[in-house]
Amino acid sequence: MKPKISEVIEGYTIKYHANGETIWSKGKIIDGRPDGYWEWYRIDGTIKRSGHFNQGEPIGEWTTYDASGKVYKVTKKKQQTLNKV
């Protein structure tokens, strides 16, 4: 599988589908991990999924959209807690 083409615009990492033209995902990467709000798109440009990361971990509500861009389902992600030694 060919790696996705990506670029950083105004602090947002944008990855493209294999065609190199339509956006596959968009969000910020901090210290090599996704952080904050992210979106994923279908090859036709409609939004597929969105949600938040905290230091690479998915948190809060994640929304999946149908092919027309309407909300299909919402799931809740629990933030993992790190064990302190």
Biopython code that builds the backbone (N, CA, C, O; Angstrom):
import numpy as np
from Bio.PDB.StructureBuilder import StructureBuilder

atoms = [
    (1, "MET", "N", (0.844, -1.176, 0.000)),
    (1, "MET", "CA", (0.000, 0.000, 0.000)),
    (1, "MET", "C", (0.892, 1.243, 0.000)),
    (1, "MET", "O", (1.856, 1.320, 0.762)),
    (2, "LYS", "N", (0.578, 2.183, -0.830)),
    (2, "LYS", "CA", (1.329, 3.421, -0.967)),
    (2, "LYS", "C", (1.065, 4.330, 0.229)),
    (2, "LYS", "O", (-0.086, 4.481, 0.639)),
    (3, "PRO", "N", (2.128, 4.951, 0.809)),
    (3, "PRO", "CA", (1.889, 5.854, 1.941)),
    (3, "PRO", "C", (1.084, 7.077, 1.514)),
    (3, "PRO", "O", (1.169, 7.523, 0.369)),
    (4, "LYS", "N", (0.308, 7.610, 2.445)),
    (4, "LYS", "CA", (-0.516, 8.772, 2.146)),
    (4, "LYS", "C", (0.355, 10.025, 2.056)),
    (4, "LYS", "O", (1.271, 10.218, 2.856)),
    (5, "ILE", "N", (0.059, 10.860, 1.083)),
    (5, "ILE", "CA", (0.724, 12.144, 0.950)),
    (5, "ILE", "C", (0.167, 13.043, 2.043)),
    (5, "ILE", "O", (-1.035, 13.036, 2.307)),
    (6, "SER", "N", (1.040, 13.816, 2.678)),
    (6, "SER", "CA", (0.564, 14.726, 3.720)),
    (6, "SER", "C", (1.321, 16.043, 3.642)),
    (6, "SER", "O", (2.406, 16.130, 3.067)),
    (7, "GLU", "N", (0.717, 17.063, 4.236)),
    (7, "GLU", "CA", (1.346, 18.371, 4.337)),
    (7, "GLU", "C", (0.805, 19.056, 5.583)),
    (7, "GLU", "O", (-0.242, 18.677, 6.108)),
    (8, "VAL", "N", (1.529, 20.069, 6.051)),
    (8, "VAL", "CA", (1.091, 20.835, 7.208)),
    (8, "VAL", "C", (0.753, 22.241, 6.735)),
    (8, "VAL", "O", (1.586, 22.932, 6.148)),
    (9, "ILE", "N", (-0.490, 22.652, 7.001)),
    (9, "ILE", "CA", (-0.965, 23.980, 6.625)),
    (9, "ILE", "C", (-1.518, 24.648, 7.876)),
    (9, "ILE", "O", (-2.456, 24.147, 8.496)),
    (10, "GLU", "N", (-0.930, 25.782, 8.241)),
    (10, "GLU", "CA", (-1.361, 26.548, 9.413)),
    (10, "GLU", "C", (-1.487, 25.664, 10.661)),
    (10, "GLU", "O", (-2.431, 25.808, 11.438)),
    (11, "GLY", "N", (-0.535, 24.755, 10.842)),
    (11, "GLY", "CA", (-0.501, 23.896, 12.018)),
    (11, "GLY", "C", (-1.324, 22.622, 11.919)),
    (11, "GLY", "O", (-1.254, 21.776, 12.811)),
    (12, "TYR", "N", (-2.101, 22.467, 10.858)),
    (12, "TYR", "CA", (-2.929, 21.268, 10.673)),
    (12, "TYR", "C", (-2.244, 20.303, 9.716)),
    (12, "TYR", "O", (-1.808, 20.692, 8.633)),
    (13, "THR", "N", (-2.154, 19.038, 10.127)),
    (13, "THR", "CA", (-1.629, 18.005, 9.246)),
    (13, "THR", "C", (-2.778, 17.511, 8.387)),
    (13, "THR", "O", (-3.816, 17.088, 8.897)),
    (14, "ILE", "N", (-2.582, 17.569, 7.088)),
    (14, "ILE", "CA", (-3.601, 17.129, 6.137)),
    (14, "ILE", "C", (-3.036, 15.955, 5.360)),
    (14, "ILE", "O", (-1.998, 16.073, 4.708)),
    (15, "LYS", "N", (-3.726, 14.814, 5.430)),
    (15, "LYS", "CA", (-3.331, 13.622, 4.680)),
    (15, "LYS", "C", (-4.335, 13.422, 3.558)),
    (15, "LYS", "O", (-5.527, 13.682, 3.721)),
    (16, "TYR", "N", (-3.836, 12.957, 2.414)),
    (16, "TYR", "CA", (-4.667, 12.803, 1.233)),
    (16, "TYR", "C", (-4.883, 11.334, 0.888)),
    (16, "TYR", "O", (-4.045, 10.481, 1.181)),
    (17, "HIS", "N", (-6.028, 11.056, 0.258)),
    (17, "HIS", "CA", (-6.297, 9.717, -0.269)),
    (17, "HIS", "C", (-5.217, 9.359, -1.286)),
    (17, "HIS", "O", (-4.434, 10.218, -1.690)),
    (18, "ALA", "N", (-5.173, 8.104, -1.695)),
    (18, "ALA", "CA", (-4.160, 7.620, -2.635)),
    (18, "ALA", "C", (-4.141, 8.405, -3.950)),
    (18, "ALA", "O", (-3.124, 8.434, -4.644)),
    (19, "ASN", "N", (-5.270, 9.043, -4.290)),
    (19, "ASN", "CA", (-5.296, 9.824, -5.532)),
    (19, "ASN", "C", (-4.489, 11.116, -5.408)),
    (19, "ASN", "O", (-4.238, 11.792, -6.405)),
    (20, "GLY", "N", (-4.081, 11.462, -4.170)),
    (20, "GLY", "CA", (-3.271, 12.643, -3.925)),
    (20, "GLY", "C", (-4.017, 13.959, -4.018)),
    (20, "GLY", "O", (-3.407, 15.025, -3.945)),
    (21, "GLU", "N", (-5.332, 13.895, -4.178)),
    (21, "GLU", "CA", (-6.119, 15.109, -4.378)),
    (21, "GLU", "C", (-7.145, 15.370, -3.283)),
    (21, "GLU", "O", (-7.266, 16.499, -2.807)),
    (22, "THR", "N", (-7.880, 14.347, -2.880)),
    (22, "THR", "CA", (-8.927, 14.568, -1.886)),
    (22, "THR", "C", (-8.398, 14.278, -0.481)),
    (22, "THR", "O", (-7.606, 13.358, -0.277)),
    (23, "ILE", "N", (-8.846, 15.070, 0.466)),
    (23, "ILE", "CA", (-8.383, 14.952, 1.849)),
    (23, "ILE", "C", (-8.911, 13.668, 2.482)),
    (23, "ILE", "O", (-10.093, 13.344, 2.366)),
    (24, "TRP", "N", (-8.017, 12.945, 3.151)),
    (24, "TRP", "CA", (-8.373, 11.743, 3.898)),
    (24, "TRP", "C", (-8.585, 12.093, 5.370)),
    (24, "TRP", "O", (-9.556, 11.643, 5.978)),
    (25, "SER", "N", (-7.672, 12.902, 5.954)),
    (25, "SER", "CA", (-7.832, 13.303, 7.351)),
    (25, "SER", "C", (-7.195, 14.666, 7.573)),
    (25, "SER", "O", (-6.356, 15.125, 6.797)),
    (26, "LYS", "N", (-7.633, 15.306, 8.681)),
    (26, "LYS", "CA", (-7.137, 16.645, 8.986)),
    (26, "LYS", "C", (-7.181, 16.861, 10.488)),
    (26, "LYS", "O", (-8.206, 16.617, 11.125)),
    (27, "GLY", "N", (-6.061, 17.322, 11.060)),
    (27, "GLY", "CA", (-5.990, 17.631, 12.476)),
    (27, "GLY", "C", (-4.575, 18.027, 12.861)),
    (27, "GLY", "O", (-3.683, 18.083, 12.015)),
    (28, "LYS", "N", (-4.380, 18.296, 14.127)),
    (28, "LYS", "CA", (-3.063, 18.717, 14.608)),
    (28, "LYS", "C", (-2.297, 17.540, 15.190)),
    (28, "LYS", "O", (-2.871, 16.644, 15.809)),
    (29, "ILE", "N", (-0.986, 17.565, 14.975)),
    (29, "ILE", "CA", (-0.096, 16.581, 15.576)),
    (29, "ILE", "C", (0.869, 17.351, 16.464)),
    (29, "ILE", "O", (1.530, 18.289, 16.018)),
    (30, "ILE", "N", (0.939, 16.946, 17.721)),
    (30, "ILE", "CA", (1.826, 17.582, 18.684)),
    (30, "ILE", "C", (2.713, 16.492, 19.287)),
    (30, "ILE", "O", (2.221, 15.483, 19.792)),
    (31, "ASP", "N", (4.004, 16.709, 19.226)),
    (31, "ASP", "CA", (4.985, 15.725, 19.712)),
    (31, "ASP", "C", (4.766, 14.353, 19.072)),
    (31, "ASP", "O", (4.893, 13.322, 19.733)),
    (32, "GLY", "N", (4.435, 14.353, 17.777)),
    (32, "GLY", "CA", (4.283, 13.105, 17.032)),
    (32, "GLY", "C", (2.976, 12.369, 17.239)),
    (32, "GLY", "O", (2.799, 11.271, 16.713)),
    (33, "ARG", "N", (2.041, 12.959, 18.006)),
    (33, "ARG", "CA", (0.757, 12.296, 18.285)),
    (33, "ARG", "C", (-0.404, 13.211, 17.932)),
    (33, "ARG", "O", (-0.309, 14.428, 18.094)),
    (34, "PRO", "N", (-1.515, 12.627, 17.444)),
    (34, "PRO", "CA", (-2.680, 13.470, 17.172)),
    (34, "PRO", "C", (-3.189, 14.109, 18.461)),
    (34, "PRO", "O", (-3.202, 13.481, 19.520)),
    (35, "ASP", "N", (-3.604, 15.362, 18.351)),
    (35, "ASP", "CA", (-4.084, 16.082, 19.525)),
    (35, "ASP", "C", (-5.176, 17.047, 19.091)),
    (35, "ASP", "O", (-5.058, 17.697, 18.052)),
    (36, "GLY", "N", (-6.235, 17.142, 19.883)),
    (36, "GLY", "CA", (-7.334, 18.031, 19.544)),
    (36, "GLY", "C", (-8.307, 17.385, 18.566)),
    (36, "GLY", "O", (-8.378, 16.162, 18.448)),
    (37, "TYR", "N", (-9.048, 18.232, 17.872)),
    (37, "TYR", "CA", (-10.120, 17.787, 16.982)),
    (37, "TYR", "C", (-9.556, 17.276, 15.657)),
    (37, "TYR", "O", (-8.679, 17.907, 15.067)),
    (38, "TRP", "N", (-10.066, 16.124, 15.187)),
    (38, "TRP", "CA", (-9.678, 15.525, 13.903)),
    (38, "TRP", "C", (-10.922, 15.172, 13.096)),
    (38, "TRP", "O", (-11.986, 14.900, 13.651)),
    (39, "GLU", "N", (-10.764, 15.183, 11.776)),
    (39, "GLU", "CA", (-11.819, 14.751, 10.852)),
    (39, "GLU", "C", (-11.230, 13.811, 9.810)),
    (39, "GLU", "O", (-10.071, 13.948, 9.417)),
    (40, "TRP", "N", (-12.050, 12.844, 9.362)),
    (40, "TRP", "CA", (-11.706, 11.932, 8.276)),
    (40, "TRP", "C", (-12.780, 12.062, 7.203)),
    (40, "TRP", "O", (-13.950, 12.304, 7.498)),
    (41, "TYR", "N", (-12.357, 11.897, 5.955)),
    (41, "TYR", "CA", (-13.260, 12.099, 4.821)),
    (41, "TYR", "C", (-13.235, 10.913, 3.866)),
    (41, "TYR", "O", (-12.241, 10.195, 3.763)),
    (42, "ARG", "N", (-14.349, 10.728, 3.173)),
    (42, "ARG", "CA", (-14.419, 9.740, 2.102)),
    (42, "ARG", "C", (-13.741, 10.318, 0.863)),
    (42, "ARG", "O", (-13.466, 11.516, 0.796)),
    (43, "ILE", "N", (-13.480, 9.469, -0.099)),
    (43, "ILE", "CA", (-12.805, 9.911, -1.316)),
    (43, "ILE", "C", (-13.630, 10.937, -2.094)),
    (43, "ILE", "O", (-13.075, 11.719, -2.865)),
    (44, "ASP", "N", (-14.965, 10.939, -1.894)),
    (44, "ASP", "CA", (-15.806, 11.928, -2.589)),
    (44, "ASP", "C", (-15.851, 13.266, -1.847)),
    (44, "ASP", "O", (-16.510, 14.204, -2.296)),
    (45, "GLY", "N", (-15.146, 13.357, -0.703)),
    (45, "GLY", "CA", (-15.062, 14.609, 0.040)),
    (45, "GLY", "C", (-16.048, 14.746, 1.191)),
    (45, "GLY", "O", (-15.953, 15.699, 1.963)),
    (46, "THR", "N", (-16.997, 13.814, 1.327)),
    (46, "THR", "CA", (-17.942, 13.903, 2.446)),
    (46, "THR", "C", (-17.258, 13.456, 3.737)),
    (46, "THR", "O", (-16.400, 12.572, 3.732)),
    (47, "ILE", "N", (-17.653, 14.079, 4.824)),
    (47, "ILE", "CA", (-17.073, 13.733, 6.117)),
    (47, "ILE", "C", (-17.506, 12.332, 6.515)),
    (47, "ILE", "O", (-18.661, 11.951, 6.326)),
    (48, "LYS", "N", (-16.566, 11.565, 7.069)),
    (48, "LYS", "CA", (-16.831, 10.188, 7.471)),
    (48, "LYS", "C", (-16.853, 10.035, 8.995)),
    (48, "LYS", "O", (-17.702, 9.332, 9.543)),
    (49, "ARG", "N", (-15.903, 10.707, 9.677)),
    (49, "ARG", "CA", (-15.790, 10.558, 11.132)),
    (49, "ARG", "C", (-15.103, 11.769, 11.715)),
    (49, "ARG", "O", (-14.298, 12.421, 11.051)),
    (50, "SER", "N", (-15.427, 12.069, 12.966)),
    (50, "SER", "CA", (-14.750, 13.169, 13.652)),
    (50, "SER", "C", (-14.675, 12.862, 15.139)),
    (50, "SER", "O", (-15.514, 12.149, 15.690)),
    (51, "GLY", "N", (-13.649, 13.418, 15.776)),
    (51, "GLY", "CA", (-13.493, 13.232, 17.205)),
    (51, "GLY", "C", (-12.250, 13.932, 17.719)),
    (51, "GLY", "O", (-11.507, 14.558, 16.963)),
    (52, "HIS", "N", (-12.043, 13.813, 19.015)),
    (52, "HIS", "CA", (-10.930, 14.490, 19.678)),
    (52, "HIS", "C", (-9.899, 13.494, 20.202)),
    (52, "HIS", "O", (-10.225, 12.371, 20.589)),
    (53, "PHE", "N", (-8.648, 13.943, 20.201)),
    (53, "PHE", "CA", (-7.546, 13.210, 20.808)),
    (53, "PHE", "C", (-6.950, 14.050, 21.925)),
    (53, "PHE", "O", (-6.974, 15.280, 21.883)),
    (54, "ASN", "N", (-6.418, 13.366, 22.918)),
    (54, "ASN", "CA", (-5.611, 14.012, 23.953)),
    (54, "ASN", "C", (-4.291, 13.251, 23.996)),
    (54, "ASN", "O", (-4.231, 12.124, 24.486)),
    (55, "GLN", "N", (-3.242, 13.872, 23.482)),
    (55, "GLN", "CA", (-1.915, 13.257, 23.431)),
    (55, "GLN", "C", (-1.954, 11.866, 22.803)),
    (55, "GLN", "O", (-1.355, 10.928, 23.329)),
    (56, "GLY", "N", (-2.658, 11.734, 21.684)),
    (56, "GLY", "CA", (-2.713, 10.482, 20.941)),
    (56, "GLY", "C", (-3.823, 9.531, 21.337)),
    (56, "GLY", "O", (-4.060, 8.544, 20.640)),
    (57, "GLU", "N", (-4.511, 9.800, 22.437)),
    (57, "GLU", "CA", (-5.594, 8.929, 22.896)),
    (57, "GLU", "C", (-6.948, 9.512, 22.493)),
    (57, "GLU", "O", (-7.213, 10.685, 22.754)),
    (58, "PRO", "N", (-7.817, 8.703, 21.856)),
    (58, "PRO", "CA", (-9.157, 9.205, 21.531)),
    (58, "PRO", "C", (-9.962, 9.445, 22.805)),
    (58, "PRO", "O", (-9.977, 8.610, 23.709)),
    (59, "ILE", "N", (-10.631, 10.595, 22.863)),
    (59, "ILE", "CA", (-11.420, 10.947, 24.051)),
    (59, "ILE", "C", (-12.771, 11.525, 23.628)),
    (59, "ILE", "O", (-12.949, 11.946, 22.485)),
    (60, "GLY", "N", (-13.708, 11.540, 24.559)),
    (60, "GLY", "CA", (-14.982, 12.209, 24.337)),
    (60, "GLY", "C", (-15.850, 11.552, 23.277)),
    (60, "GLY", "O", (-15.740, 10.354, 23.012)),
    (61, "GLU", "N", (-16.712, 12.356, 22.679)),
    (61, "GLU", "CA", (-17.645, 11.849, 21.673)),
    (61, "GLU", "C", (-16.988, 11.786, 20.298)),
    (61, "GLU", "O", (-16.310, 12.718, 19.865)),
    (62, "TRP", "N", (-17.211, 10.660, 19.627)),
    (62, "TRP", "CA", (-16.750, 10.473, 18.252)),
    (62, "TRP", "C", (-17.985, 10.274, 17.391)),
    (62, "TRP", "O", (-18.866, 9.482, 17.727)),
    (63, "THR", "N", (-18.045, 10.993, 16.287)),
    (63, "THR", "CA", (-19.217, 10.968, 15.423)),
    (63, "THR", "C", (-18.883, 10.299, 14.101)),
    (63, "THR", "O", (-17.871, 10.610, 13.472)),
    (64, "THR", "N", (-19.749, 9.373, 13.685)),
    (64, "THR", "CA", (-19.650, 8.739, 12.373)),
    (64, "THR", "C", (-20.796, 9.277, 11.529)),
    (64, "THR", "O", (-21.928, 9.380, 12.002)),
    (65, "TYR", "N", (-20.501, 9.620, 10.278)),
    (65, "TYR", "CA", (-21.479, 10.234, 9.381)),
    (65, "TYR", "C", (-21.814, 9.278, 8.245)),
    (65, "TYR", "O", (-20.971, 8.486, 7.825)),
    (66, "ASP", "N", (-23.056, 9.353, 7.744)),
    (66, "ASP", "CA", (-23.441, 8.530, 6.592)),
    (66, "ASP", "C", (-22.892, 9.164, 5.312)),
    (66, "ASP", "O", (-22.245, 10.210, 5.359)),
    (67, "ALA", "N", (-23.149, 8.535, 4.192)),
    (67, "ALA", "CA", (-22.594, 8.990, 2.909)),
    (67, "ALA", "C", (-23.048, 10.386, 2.505)),
    (67, "ALA", "O", (-22.400, 11.033, 1.683)),
    (68, "SER", "N", (-24.155, 10.857, 3.073)),
    (68, "SER", "CA", (-24.623, 12.207, 2.735)),
    (68, "SER", "C", (-24.110, 13.248, 3.738)),
    (68, "SER", "O", (-24.419, 14.434, 3.617)),
    (69, "GLY", "N", (-23.328, 12.804, 4.725)),
    (69, "GLY", "CA", (-22.764, 13.730, 5.708)),
    (69, "GLY", "C", (-23.611, 13.940, 6.943)),
    (69, "GLY", "O", (-23.291, 14.787, 7.777)),
    (70, "LYS", "N", (-24.701, 13.173, 7.074)),
    (70, "LYS", "CA", (-25.551, 13.290, 8.260)),
    (70, "LYS", "C", (-25.056, 12.338, 9.345)),
    (70, "LYS", "O", (-24.508, 11.274, 9.054)),
    (71, "VAL", "N", (-25.259, 12.741, 10.605)),
    (71, "VAL", "CA", (-24.806, 11.931, 11.731)),
    (71, "VAL", "C", (-25.462, 10.555, 11.678)),
    (71, "VAL", "O", (-26.685, 10.437, 11.605)),
    (72, "TYR", "N", (-24.629, 9.520, 11.718)),
    (72, "TYR", "CA", (-25.084, 8.140, 11.698)),
    (72, "TYR", "C", (-25.067, 7.565, 13.112)),
    (72, "TYR", "O", (-26.024, 6.917, 13.535)),
    (73, "LYS", "N", (-23.970, 7.806, 13.846)),
    (73, "LYS", "CA", (-23.906, 7.353, 15.241)),
    (73, "LYS", "C", (-22.862, 8.160, 15.996)),
    (73, "LYS", "O", (-21.948, 8.740, 15.410)),
    (74, "VAL", "N", (-23.024, 8.180, 17.301)),
    (74, "VAL", "CA", (-22.084, 8.866, 18.185)),
    (74, "VAL", "C", (-21.645, 7.863, 19.246)),
    (74, "VAL", "O", (-22.478, 7.219, 19.884)),
    (75, "THR", "N", (-20.342, 7.736, 19.428)),
    (75, "THR", "CA", (-19.810, 6.854, 20.459)),
    (75, "THR", "C", (-18.963, 7.685, 21.420)),
    (75, "THR", "O", (-18.420, 8.726, 21.050)),
    (76, "LYS", "N", (-18.863, 7.211, 22.646)),
    (76, "LYS", "CA", (-18.066, 7.915, 23.655)),
    (76, "LYS", "C", (-16.810, 7.115, 23.947)),
    (76, "LYS", "O", (-16.854, 5.905, 24.165)),
    (77, "LYS", "N", (-15.709, 7.813, 23.945)),
    (77, "LYS", "CA", (-14.418, 7.202, 24.259)),
    (77, "LYS", "C", (-14.006, 7.648, 25.653)),
    (77, "LYS", "O", (-14.137, 8.820, 26.008)),
    (78, "LYS", "N", (-13.515, 6.715, 26.427)),
    (78, "LYS", "CA", (-13.025, 7.043, 27.758)),
    (78, "LYS", "C", (-11.521, 7.281, 27.667)),
    (78, "LYS", "O", (-10.796, 6.535, 27.010)),
    (79, "GLN", "N", (-11.074, 8.330, 28.336)),
    (79, "GLN", "CA", (-9.646, 8.591, 28.363)),
    (79, "GLN", "C", (-8.981, 7.591, 29.275)),
    (79, "GLN", "O", (-9.436, 7.351, 30.393)),
    (80, "GLN", "N", (-7.881, 7.000, 28.783)),
    (80, "GLN", "CA", (-7.153, 6.057, 29.605)),
    (80, "GLN", "C", (-6.353, 6.807, 30.654)),
    (80, "GLN", "O", (-5.801, 7.876, 30.392)),
    (81, "THR", "N", (-6.299, 6.230, 31.842)),
    (81, "THR", "CA", (-5.500, 6.847, 32.890)),
    (81, "THR", "C", (-4.164, 6.131, 32.961)),
    (81, "THR", "O", (-4.087, 4.911, 32.818)),
    (82, "LEU", "N", (-3.134, 6.892, 33.180)),
    (82, "LEU", "CA", (-1.796, 6.316, 33.295)),
    (82, "LEU", "C", (-1.513, 6.003, 34.760)),
    (82, "LEU", "O", (-1.834, 6.782, 35.658)),
    (83, "ASN", "N", (-0.910, 4.857, 34.971)),
    (83, "ASN", "CA", (-0.528, 4.484, 36.331)),
    (83, "ASN", "C", (0.699, 5.282, 36.733)),
    (83, "ASN", "O", (1.702, 5.297, 36.021)),
    (84, "LYS", "N", (0.614, 5.933, 37.860)),
    (84, "LYS", "CA", (1.761, 6.681, 38.364)),
    (84, "LYS", "C", (2.549, 5.791, 39.303)),
    (84, "LYS", "O", (1.991, 5.100, 40.155)),
    (85, "VAL", "N", (3.844, 5.825, 39.129)),
    (85, "VAL", "CA", (4.729, 4.989, 39.967)),
    (85, "VAL", "C", (5.357, 5.833, 41.026)),
    (85, "VAL", "O", (6.134, 5.330, 41.837)),
]
sb = StructureBuilder()
sb.init_structure("model")
sb.init_model(0)
sb.init_chain("A")
sb.init_seg("    ")
for serial, (resi, resn, name, xyz) in enumerate(atoms, 1):
    if name == "N":
        sb.init_residue(resn, " ", resi, " ")
    sb.init_atom(name, np.array(xyz, "f"), 0.0, 1.0, " ", f" {name:<3s}", serial, name[0])
structure = sb.get_structure()
